[in-house]
């Protein structure tokens, strides 16, 4: 018992890791827990799964502060004690498991201070070996997290648990047209910010002017932001790009601020930016002026302290002008918008190409930008994550010659691997800027969409393309290229033989060679297991009945020596359970060893070619402290579904 407690503590302590993103310093002040996301693998009903909690903190988590993970109420925790604390190990964080509330909580063994590099972004992994199982019903589920500094439970984005992939985003585009149709089917969010403002210093009505640090505007409203300083001209250029490719640019030099330009057209300031206390880095911009330049309508909510903006992408931004908080949330899932000035896709050499800006700003779920300079070379790096949690990095390398920028190289990185994709650079039409030598960078659409795990439908007659993203469902199948063979073997049938099995023996090769057999499940078991073997046999019987008509066979391989008393007891139990699957005897465990089985019970799924495409072996669980756990049949069923498809 004591050893198991220590083991579980080590798992949680070892799996609490932190990482600092390179752009974290530009993130505005927010509520104490932000960017909360949970990844469940596999995300299928009833499966024993791994849960990865990722979040950022804005308030210090002190040593021995409690961190609490909240699971959906339909999650299944295995048997355990509610409190795994150990009075003999006071230096270890106390771990508590509450079956009724479905929480796991523990004490932080280090101080997590968001102002210190490397201690803001947290990742906690709950491994599959702990035996926690997904809800039995498909649907959207929510997790939670809280800390001592933020005791109110923070809710995660929706996590899809389903045996079949669910559509989460659908986007339709027409080559040569700037109109984009989007249906964000399962994508929703709700974020809160404490606006870092300077309006109280100047006693400005927050409806007339709400001045914020220049770096924060893009973070609030999901826009790309970067600035460029030219020492030769002694001026700084500030640029924002929103998801519809609308670009706002203004410059600052020794004489002051230029008028803003939106898509190359000069506009007028409502409230001109200014520098606070003559400090070079303390540039403030008026939030209202910026929103109106982007044509985001302002909506007053009468008789309240609130007013609101809406963008073209289904998002709503609700401001509280008393306490300067903002709530951003998705309110519309289906919308049309204009991808300003350009078409997001073009037909080139009978192949569809997608604009890289559109790809990054709309088909990624997160986006950050970092700019670096090295003499005359400028690199603008875009970091993002798509709907299936793949990590992307697109780098544009420019050669700067005075005020002119020439695109020299493009690098696309997918999950830390550099990929080669054909691309076209369209010459400048002075749409973006007369200083840049190109108007668009287009890359071949099909390989990009395939990498993202989306589906592409292209009606060539109309040049219309539809991209559909599905929730990523984990496939437990071992790739055919690396799967091991079950080998050639034959065993005695000691129960439930059929008329087609001469001499009461069964050959695996002969069974797989039959036309009506599409796969075989091998269940290795023994009656001297401490717990669970009868549940496993009943589960195998249900698998046999459910898949019998589609050509799946289930073989129960009893591993033991030829002790008549044990075999007779086993046969009696099989009869009492009404199990009709053939029972084979592996009396010297040779077939168990041949199939690389170390622990029983175990399930193997054999394909038509005799390859082991799935395996599940008994494991000790530090959470439930059982000697073995029942086999996770939901995973086996998922593997069978994938194999038979």
Phi and psi in degrees as a GROMACS rama.xvg file:
@    title "Ramachandran Plot"
@    xaxis  label "Phi"
@    yaxis  label "Psi"
@TYPE xy
-63.13  -40.6665  UNK-2
-65.0812  -37.9103  UNK-3
-66.7545  -39.2368  UNK-4
-60.7142  -44.6361  UNK-5
-62.1962  -39.4536  UNK-6
-62.8389  -43.7474  UNK-7
-66.2407  -39.5914  UNK-8
-61.9568  -44.2299  UNK-9
-61.7084  -37.7591  UNK-10
-59.5127  -49.3573  UNK-11
-69.7903  -39.4852  UNK-12
-64.766  -45.1924  UNK-13
-68.5801  -25.0047  UNK-14
-93.8651  -2.34062  UNK-15
-86.099  107.522  UNK-16
-127.713  153.355  UNK-17
-126.004  149.978  UNK-18
-148.057  143.218  UNK-19
-105.507  125.242  UNK-20
-77.0564  147.31  UNK-21
-65.9526  -18.9904  UNK-22
-103.714  11.8153  UNK-23
-61.0996  -29.4903  UNK-24
-66.1561  -17.6405  UNK-25
-91.376  0.0344805  UNK-26
-77.7531  129.002  UNK-27
-69.4475  162.31  UNK-28
-64.8191  131.823  UNK-29
-133.682  -171.714  UNK-30
-67.5989  170.387  UNK-31
-64.6295  -31.0081  UNK-32
-123.728  124.902  UNK-33
-134.776  172.835  UNK-34
52.1344  40.0795  UNK-35
-83.5459  125.454  UNK-36
-144.716  149.023  UNK-37
-129.4  131.287  UNK-38
-112.267  125.701  UNK-39
-111.171  125.63  UNK-40
-134.173  118.311  UNK-41
-80.0254  153.809  UNK-42
-100.287  52.7154  UNK-43
-119.179  151.562  UNK-44
-58.9298  142.331  UNK-45
67.5076  1.85968  UNK-46
-80.5191  142.817  UNK-47
-71.1608  125.297  UNK-48
-133.178  165.891  UNK-49
-101.08  140.355  UNK-50
-125.005  122.075  UNK-51
-113.834  115.182  UNK-52
-96.7314  122.186  UNK-53
-121.782  133.324  UNK-54
-161.244  164.94  UNK-55
-117.36  147.669  UNK-56
-111.764  147.343  UNK-57
-117.835  -7.28326  UNK-58
-122.383  148.207  UNK-59
-64.9077  133.146  UNK-60
-100.057  111.977  UNK-61
-76.2766  163.197  UNK-62
-58.8627  131.735  UNK-63
72.3124  10.1375  UNK-64
-69.2374  150.027  UNK-65
-92.298  137.654  UNK-66
-113.672  128.842  UNK-67
-121.557  128.4  UNK-68
-104.482  125.18  UNK-69
-104.931  127.892  UNK-70
-104.8  156.265  UNK-71
-58.0898  150.391  UNK-72
-65.4635  -21.2673  UNK-73
-87.2263  -3.73323  UNK-74
-64.4857  145.676  UNK-75
-107.448  115.868  UNK-76
-91.5177  137.347  UNK-77
-72.6701  169.254  UNK-78
-61.9264  138.457  UNK-79
-167.36  170.59  UNK-80
-76.0296  149.84  UNK-81
-73.0617  -25.5987  UNK-82
-125.957  115.771  UNK-83
-99.9636  24.174  UNK-84
-70.9834  155.703  UNK-85
-133.339  110.161  UNK-86
-63.7184  -18.6027  UNK-87
-84.4804  -6.27012  UNK-88
-127.378  68.963  UNK-89
-65.9488  -20.1111  UNK-90
-79.0682  -15.8582  UNK-91
-85.4268  143.297  UNK-92
-62.5239  139.471  UNK-93
-75.3912  128.884  UNK-94
-113.167  129.341  UNK-95
-126.323  137.972  UNK-96
-121.593  123.5  UNK-97
-112.432  106.581  UNK-98
-67.8485  -33.5388  UNK-99
-71.697  -43.9924  UNK-100
-89.2094  -8.35165  UNK-101
58.246  55.9997  UNK-102
-129.482  151.098  UNK-103
-124.192  123.109  UNK-104
-129.363  153.772  UNK-105
-157.179  166.437  UNK-106
-96.9278  135.886  UNK-107
-68.3979  132.569  UNK-108
-94.6939  1.11727  UNK-109
-138.872  161.937  UNK-110
-81.6655  130.185  UNK-111
-108.552  104.297  UNK-112
-113.753  113.733  UNK-113
-63.6554  -18.4905  UNK-114
-81.1165  -9.24026  UNK-115
-100.962  132.492  UNK-116
-57.4296  128.242  UNK-117
94.2994  1.75368  UNK-118
-125.571  25.7321  UNK-119
-108.591  -41.2777  UNK-120
-100.9  119.312  UNK-121
-113.201  144.065  UNK-122
-135.779  122.389  UNK-123
-119.249  126.101  UNK-124
-111.987  123.2  UNK-125
-103.012  106.527  UNK-126
-70.6461  158.159  UNK-127
-64.453  -26.649  UNK-128
-65.2959  -14.4601  UNK-129
-73.046  -15.0604  UNK-130
87.56  13.2987  UNK-131
-77.5289  136.851  UNK-132
-117.463  145.897  UNK-133
-65.1956  160.534  UNK-134
-58.0683  155.002  UNK-135
-81.8313  -12.2652  UNK-136
-111.508  136.647  UNK-137
-64.8463  147.37  UNK-138
162.01  -176.337  UNK-139
-96.5006  126.922  UNK-140
-123.858  155.055  UNK-141
-124.448  137.905  UNK-142
-107.329  173.135  UNK-143
-144.149  162.014  UNK-144
-150.502  145.396  UNK-145
-146.663  160.329  UNK-146
-133.068  171.895  UNK-147
-60.9115  -37.8309  UNK-148
-72.3183  -26.4741  UNK-149
-131.302  77.8495  UNK-150
-68.2063  -20.8785  UNK-151
-73.4027  127.935  UNK-152
-64.3548  123.703  UNK-153
-86.8738  130.498  UNK-154
-91.1183  138.401  UNK-155
-80.9626  169.61  UNK-156
-66.8657  163.505  UNK-157
-63.1888  133.442  UNK-158
-109.332  120.369  UNK-159
-84.3425  123.157  UNK-160
-117.805  113.913  UNK-161
-158.865  144.655  UNK-162
-70.8948  -28.0095  UNK-163
-111.716  142.347  UNK-164
-58.7424  140.895  UNK-165
-109.876  140.239  UNK-166
-67.9747  135.732  UNK-167
-122.817  -19.0739  UNK-168
-157.048  134.312  UNK-169
-130.465  128.787  UNK-170
-132.172  129.101  UNK-171
-119.214  130.949  UNK-172
-135.014  155.878  UNK-173
-125.253  125.019  UNK-174
-56.2895  129.942  UNK-175
88.226  -8.71612  UNK-176
-110.894  146.139  UNK-177
-92.8893  -0.897783  UNK-178
-83.0138  132.154  UNK-179
-123.779  133.902  UNK-180
-110.715  129.932  UNK-181
-130.852  137.756  UNK-182
-127.573  103.974  UNK-183
-89.5578  79.8572  UNK-184
-60.9014  -49.1546  UNK-185
-115.498  7.54404  UNK-186
-93.7641  119.454  UNK-187
-146.293  154.154  UNK-188
-153.3  162.205  UNK-189
-152.07  109.977  UNK-190
-122.069  149.244  UNK-191
-123.236  140.067  UNK-192
-129.345  146.552  UNK-193
-97.3162  110.939  UNK-194
-66.5358  123.214  UNK-195
-83.6992  98.0483  UNK-196
-123.661  168.605  UNK-197
-127.926  16.5605  UNK-198
-66.2625  -31.391  UNK-199
-69.1468  -22.6933  UNK-200
-65.6095  -37.7037  UNK-201
-103.61  5.29816  UNK-202
54.8848  44.0022  UNK-203
-94.7887  137.716  UNK-204
-60.1615  125.335  UNK-205
-61.9691  -16.8849  UNK-206
-81.0552  -25.4411  UNK-207
-86.784  -34.3997  UNK-208
-160.837  127.285  UNK-209
-127.346  96.8216  UNK-210
-89.5449  129.634  UNK-211
-131.501  159.634  UNK-212
-58.2541  140.978  UNK-213
-59.4339  -32.6912  UNK-214
-71.6574  -18.4242  UNK-215
-85.4427  -22.639  UNK-216
-59.8797  -47.4935  UNK-217
-61.9484  -36.4749  UNK-218
-66.6176  -37.6109  UNK-219
-65.4881  -38.6269  UNK-220
-117.911  20.3991  UNK-221
65.2784  38.9128  UNK-222
-112.728  154.275  UNK-223
-80.4884  136.335  UNK-224
-135.653  134.936  UNK-225
-153.174  156.252  UNK-226
-128.14  149.679  UNK-227
-130.576  126.537  UNK-228
-106.973  126.977  UNK-229
-105.407  109.669  UNK-230
-68.5079  -31.5953  UNK-231
-65.2061  -44.471  UNK-232
-92.7391  -6.1164  UNK-233
53.3829  51.4435  UNK-234
-145.254  154.843  UNK-235
-118.892  132.788  UNK-236
-106.629  128.63  UNK-237
-109.862  130.758  UNK-238
-133.886  134.59  UNK-239
-123.809  141.485  UNK-240
-130.027  124.733  UNK-241
-94.4483  -177.802  UNK-242
-65.0128  -23.3671  UNK-243
-94.6317  16.5588  UNK-244
73.5833  11.001  UNK-245
-73.431  133.274  UNK-246
-120.724  129.733  UNK-247
-115.738  127.727  UNK-248
-135.427  136.431  UNK-249
-145.904  165.055  UNK-250
-126.462  155.72  UNK-251
-128.377  130.665  UNK-252
-135.14  -167.797  UNK-253
-65.1605  -19.8143  UNK-254
-91.5904  -9.83294  UNK-255
130.988  -146.109  UNK-256
-112.148  139.041  UNK-257
-77.0448  165.526  UNK-258
-67.5217  151.45  UNK-259
-73.5457  148.824  UNK-260
-118.156  126.622  UNK-261
-112.913  116.361  UNK-262
51.2881  40.3211  UNK-263
83.0163  -3.55641  UNK-264
-102.217  128.19  UNK-265
-70.9583  135.418  UNK-266
-123.141  178.051  UNK-267
-113.041  143.809  UNK-268
-72.7606  142.617  UNK-269
-82.9289  -51.1607  UNK-270
-127.028  120.687  UNK-271
-72.194  140.206  UNK-272
-59.6804  158.919  UNK-273
-149.844  165.789  UNK-274
-104.451  129.313  UNK-275
-79.6656  126.604  UNK-276
55.804  28.0109  UNK-277
58.4707  24.3111  UNK-278
-90.083  127.134  UNK-279
-56.5507  -35.8303  UNK-280
-94.1441  1.14369  UNK-281
-102.41  53.919  UNK-282
-78.5975  131.123  UNK-283
-116.994  140.797  UNK-284
-124.833  151.999  UNK-285
-83.5496  119.259  UNK-286
-58.5123  -42.1522  UNK-287
-65.1486  -41.0594  UNK-288
-60.5305  -43.3778  UNK-289
-65.0775  -43.8798  UNK-290
-63.5261  -38.1884  UNK-291
-72.7621  -32.7018  UNK-292
-64.1937  -31.1133  UNK-293
-85.8096  2.66982  UNK-294
63.0217  34.6753  UNK-295
-88.0813  117.683  UNK-296
-67.5979  140.858  UNK-297
-95.5179  131.511  UNK-298
-121.443  120.909  UNK-299
-86.5336  137.593  UNK-300
-106.904  105.844  UNK-301
-62.5215  146.468  UNK-302
60.8092  26.1863  UNK-303
-136.449  174.966  UNK-304
-93.4117  17.279  UNK-305
-115.28  148.645  UNK-306
-141.43  167.177  UNK-307
-146.823  146.068  UNK-308
-116.559  153.401  UNK-309
-129.972  138.532  UNK-310
-100.033  174.528  UNK-311
-75.7142  1.50821  UNK-312
-112.777  25.6708  UNK-313
81.6871  9.25317  UNK-314
-103.124  148.412  UNK-315
-126.758  137.405  UNK-316
-122.119  109.198  UNK-317
-102.646  119.316  UNK-318
-103.16  137.015  UNK-319
-103.847  110.675  UNK-320
-80.5797  -3.71376  UNK-321
-83.9552  -49.7172  UNK-322
-108.396  7.8993  UNK-323
55.6989  46.1478  UNK-324
-107.732  154.178  UNK-325
-132.221  134.603  UNK-326
-112.466  121.737  UNK-327
-108.621  129.219  UNK-328
-150.748  156.782  UNK-329
-85.2418  122.212  UNK-330
-114.685  -18.0523  UNK-331
-130.289  136.046  UNK-332
-97.3163  -26.1146  UNK-333
-115.617  126.89  UNK-334
-159.329  157.996  UNK-335
-113.437  144.519  UNK-336
-150.552  166.683  UNK-337
-101.544  119.346  UNK-338
-79.4065  92.3027  UNK-339
-50.2654  130.785  UNK-340
74.1773  -25.9321  UNK-341
-131.921  164.707  UNK-342
-95.0004  136.448  UNK-343
-69.7972  -21.8477  UNK-344
-132.148  150.844  UNK-345
-138.028  148.201  UNK-346
-93.573  115.319  UNK-347
-128.33  121.947  UNK-348
51.9919  44.3596  UNK-349
62.3365  25.5519  UNK-350
-134.778  138.796  UNK-351
-80.0122  135.128  UNK-352
-121.671  145.422  UNK-353
-113.033  141.107  UNK-354
-67.382  128.749  UNK-355
-62.0911  -35.9491  UNK-356
-62.9075  -44.0262  UNK-357
-62.8284  -44.3791  UNK-358
-54.4216  -44.6969  UNK-359
-77.4555  -43.8568  UNK-360
-79.1014  -23.514  UNK-361
-115.819  -37.5893  UNK-362
-87.9257  -2.87889  UNK-363
-97.0907  146.851  UNK-364
-87.8505  -19.8135  UNK-365
-137.827  153.519  UNK-366
-152.971  129.512  UNK-367
-135.317  155.626  UNK-368
-129.167  139.437  UNK-369
-135.34  134.605  UNK-370
-117.89  133.209  UNK-371
-131.067  151.25  UNK-372
-125.495  142.751  UNK-373
-142.012  97.2487  UNK-374
56.3141  -116.28  UNK-375
-91.6954  6.23657  UNK-376
-106.922  133.857  UNK-377
-121.421  129.53  UNK-378
-115.68  124.746  UNK-379
-109.659  116.657  UNK-380
-109.581  128.344  UNK-381
-107.935  126.654  UNK-382
-113.823  133.324  UNK-383
-155.722  174.122  UNK-384
-137.311  130.316  UNK-385
-86.3705  -175.053  UNK-386
-65.2701  -19.3394  UNK-387
-106.648  22.7307  UNK-388
65.6974  20.8386  UNK-389
-76.0447  141.17  UNK-390
-94.4143  131.867  UNK-391
-124.119  149.507  UNK-392
-145.497  118.025  UNK-393
-115.624  123.304  UNK-394
-113.272  128.058  UNK-395
-107.319  123.604  UNK-396
-109.268  118.553  UNK-397
-109.966  148.267  UNK-398
-102.966  121.112  UNK-399
-96.9982  122.237  UNK-400
-125.069  94.4536  UNK-401
69.2573  -122.124  UNK-402
-97.9016  9.78944  UNK-403
-108.509  139.637  UNK-404
-120.625  124.399  UNK-405
-112.944  124.502  UNK-406
-74.0151  117.556  UNK-407
-99.9746  -33.5031  UNK-408
-157.686  146.848  UNK-409
-125.333  133.827  UNK-410
-127.694  127.031  UNK-411
-114.387  124.562  UNK-412
-117.562  127.119  UNK-413
-120.614  114.706  UNK-414
49.1881  49.4229  UNK-415
69.9986  9.01682  UNK-416
-113.873  126.504  UNK-417
-71.7174  129.693  UNK-418
-115.104  151.454  UNK-419
-106.64  118.444  UNK-420
-133.077  133.374  UNK-421
-63.6818  140.742  UNK-422
-143.287  159.352  UNK-423
-127.243  133.1  UNK-424
-106.321  114.111  UNK-425
-85.0518  135.142  UNK-426
-62.7347  158.231  UNK-427
-65.102  135.447  UNK-428
-112.73  16.8213  UNK-429
57.7559  28.876  UNK-430
-79.1157  -48.2171  UNK-431
-79.7001  -54.1689  UNK-432
-167.425  139.54  UNK-433
-65.814  -12.8047  UNK-434
-85.9183  -13.4507  UNK-435
-103.467  137.584  UNK-436
-82.8946  4.51659  UNK-437
-142.98  154.697  UNK-438
-101.696  -32.459  UNK-439
-147.027  149.177  UNK-440
-116.194  116.812  UNK-441
-110  134.446  UNK-442
-120.65  153.08  UNK-443
-57.1177  127.476  UNK-444
-72.9088  -43.2861  UNK-445
-60.0284  -50.574  UNK-446
-65.1817  -33.3701  UNK-447
-64.4672  -46.4462  UNK-448
-64.6177  -38.7409  UNK-449
-62.6087  -43.0344  UNK-450
-62.8484  -34.1909  UNK-451
-77.5663  -6.98328  UNK-452
78.1975  25.031  UNK-453
-103.505  171.235  UNK-454
-110.726  138.474  UNK-455
-116.446  127.221  UNK-456
-116.971  124.434  UNK-457
-125.96  113.778  UNK-458
-90.1987  96.6116  UNK-459
-62.7322  -29.6303  UNK-460
-60.5219  -40.7992  UNK-461
-103.45  -1.55727  UNK-462
58.1109  30.4938  UNK-463
-95.5343  134.047  UNK-464
-121.04  134.942  UNK-465
-120.529  127.963  UNK-466
-113.552  124.713  UNK-467
-120.497  123.89  UNK-468
-96.5753  133.149  UNK-469
-111.65  151.291  UNK-470
-59.603  138.784  UNK-471
-80.2551  117.166  UNK-472
-100.967  128.99  UNK-473
-67.5784  130.348  UNK-474
-100.817  119.915  UNK-475
-81.3899  -1.65644  UNK-476
-68.6314  135.88  UNK-477
-75.0556  131.6  UNK-478
-54.7714  139.982  UNK-479
-57.6763  -33.4268  UNK-480
-67.5565  -29.3953  UNK-481
-107.741  -4.50912  UNK-482
-68.7856  140.952  UNK-483
-86.3317  157.146  UNK-484
-88.4948  146.326  UNK-485
-71.2999  -19.5797  UNK-486
86.7985  178.801  UNK-487
-99.7471  119.176  UNK-488
-152.173  162.188  UNK-489
-144.834  134.611  UNK-490
-131.057  156.731  UNK-491
-75.1642  134.562  UNK-492
-90.8699  117.039  UNK-493
-103.037  -4.04723  UNK-494
-164.531  145.445  UNK-495
61.7461  42.0624  UNK-496
-79.0978  157.934  UNK-497
-108.875  171.692  UNK-498
-67.7771  -16.1947  UNK-499
-88.3049  2.1108  UNK-500
-108.71  91.9866  UNK-501
-66.7598  147.445  UNK-502
58.7747  21.9196  UNK-503
52.9324  39.0618  UNK-504
-128.276  158.619  UNK-505
-133.943  128.29  UNK-506
-101.898  126.17  UNK-507
-63.8238  -37.9467  UNK-508
-65.6756  -42.1146  UNK-509
-67.0717  -36.5585  UNK-510
-65.0264  -46.018  UNK-511
-68.3589  -23.7339  UNK-512
-76.0016  -13.6521  UNK-513
-69.3299  141.898  UNK-514
-64.1894  -31.3698  UNK-515
-92.0635  9.72368  UNK-516
-109.758  120.882  UNK-517
-108.955  -6.80689  UNK-518
176.43  162.483  UNK-519
-137.027  133.706  UNK-520
-99.5089  128.296  UNK-521
-106.104  121.02  UNK-522
-112.389  108.654  UNK-523
-88.9155  130.256  UNK-524
-154.862  171.457  UNK-525
-154.603  153.485  UNK-526
-81.632  -9.42969  UNK-527
-91.8788  10.4086  UNK-528
-60.4553  147.993  UNK-529
-66.1509  -43.5897  UNK-530
-147.234  156.996  UNK-531
89.3515  -8.91971  UNK-532
-67.3828  -32.9163  UNK-533
-71.7231  -36.2949  UNK-534
-62.1558  -40.0214  UNK-535
-63.7372  -41.815  UNK-536
-63.7633  -42.2444  UNK-537
-64.8049  -38.073  UNK-538
-64.8833  -39.333  UNK-539
-65.398  -36.9367  UNK-540
-63.6203  -40.5187  UNK-541
-66.4126  -39.7778  UNK-542
-61.1888  -43.7461  UNK-543
-59.203  -46.5067  UNK-544
-68.884  -37.5532  UNK-545
-71.6966  -29.8245  UNK-546
-114.596  2.67199  UNK-547
-59.0012  -39.8003  UNK-548
-73.1064  -15.4233  UNK-549
-104.806  17.4774  UNK-550
88.3394  23.8431  UNK-551
-103.175  129.948  UNK-552
-105.864  145.896  UNK-553
-121.663  124.012  UNK-554
-116.351  127.593  UNK-555
-96.8201  110.666  UNK-556
-101.964  110.05  UNK-557
-86.6576  120.065  UNK-558
-100.863  110.229  UNK-559
-173.101  168.004  UNK-560
-84.3073  166.837  UNK-561
-78.3979  69.3206  UNK-562
-96.3596  113.539  UNK-563
-57.0293  -39.5239  UNK-564
-63.031  -44.8757  UNK-565
-65.0186  -42.4078  UNK-566
-65.4605  -40.7346  UNK-567
-64.8132  -39.479  UNK-568
-63.5956  -39.9972  UNK-569
-64.2032  -44.6629  UNK-570
-62.5682  -38.7836  UNK-571
-64.3015  -40.3007  UNK-572
-66.5413  -41.2477  UNK-573
-59.6914  -43.2332  UNK-574
-64.7199  -43.0018  UNK-575
-63.4742  -32.2068  UNK-576
-86.1642  -4.77916  UNK-577
58.9989  38.0712  UNK-578
-86.0745  127.391  UNK-579
-111.286  2.24121  UNK-580
-67.5275  146.541  UNK-581
-59.6817  136.988  UNK-582
-110.18  123.69  UNK-583
-111.802  152.681  UNK-584
-110.931  118.229  UNK-585
-106.643  75.8286  UNK-586
-69.9327  -23.7877  UNK-587
-110.972  9.64559  UNK-588
63.0809  19.9168  UNK-589
-66.9757  -40.7421  UNK-590
-71.7674  -33.8609  UNK-591
-58.4201  -46.9429  UNK-592
-68.2748  -38.9527  UNK-593
-61.3156  -29.8215  UNK-594
-99.4447  17.0825  UNK-595
62.5252  32.5852  UNK-596
-91.6097  120.375  UNK-597
-97.1593  -35.4167  UNK-598
-130.856  143.682  UNK-599
-121.01  150.765  UNK-600
-71.2847  158.644  UNK-601
-149.98  146.308  UNK-602
-118.305  134.896  UNK-603
-125.253  142.716  UNK-604
-113.829  119.771  UNK-605
-105.638  129.201  UNK-606
-85.5897  -179.132  UNK-607
-60.7583  -28.3989  UNK-608
-89.3636  4.77108  UNK-609
83.3334  16.0616  UNK-610
-92.6778  142.916  UNK-611
-82.2377  101.54  UNK-612
-94.2441  -11.4821  UNK-613
-156.05  142.666  UNK-614
-144.692  145.323  UNK-615
-144.19  117.571  UNK-616
-115.505  153.792  UNK-617
-58.9481  146.576  UNK-618
-142.428  147.877  UNK-619
-76.1994  138.669  UNK-620
-113.647  119.3  UNK-621
-63.4394  -21.3263  UNK-622
-80.5265  -46.739  UNK-623
-95.3411  -8.7616  UNK-624
59.8822  18.5356  UNK-625
-80.9239  158.619  UNK-626
-66.7245  -41.1308  UNK-627
-143.121  164.141  UNK-628
-114.911  150.406  UNK-629
-58.6997  146.662  UNK-630
-64.7583  141.363  UNK-631
-81.0535  89.0883  UNK-632
-69.4354  -25.2684  UNK-633
-61.138  -37.0492  UNK-634
-67.8767  -39.6185  UNK-635
-61.4832  -44.4911  UNK-636
-61.3235  -40.5615  UNK-637
-62.8306  -40.7122  UNK-638
-64.1366  -41.0853  UNK-639
-61.8308  -43.8662  UNK-640
-59.3145  -45.9068  UNK-641
-62.6945  -42.3608  UNK-642
-65.7654  -43.8293  UNK-643
-75.2833  -20.4453  UNK-644
